[in-house]
Every structure is written in C-alpha cells, then in structure tokens.
C-alpha cells in the first residue's frame, strides 16, 4: 500500500513539474512578444519624432 501511495505521489509531482514548465514557457513567450512590440512601437515613434524635429536635433 505504501508503494502505491509513493508511486501516485511521484507521478503527481512529475505532472505538476511538467505543467509548471509549460506555463513558464508560455509566460516567457508572452513577455518576449510584448517587449518586441513595445520596442518596435518605440522605434517607430522615435523615427517620427526625429523627422518632425529635424531642425532641433543636433545629434548629441
């Protein structure tokens, strides 16, 4: 009976670890995608601001 409970516990722990790993991958992908789009939008706004303010941009 003890070995059955130990096996069930081990399987349960392994399943939990796999689920946590899957969620870590999903959250990491979401963070990287969000960062990519934020930086892409920032670059677009920066280029627009530079073109609009050319006479004030001294390059420093």
HELIX and SHEET records of a PDB file:
HELIX    1   1 UNK A    2  UNK A   52  1                                  51    
END                                                                             
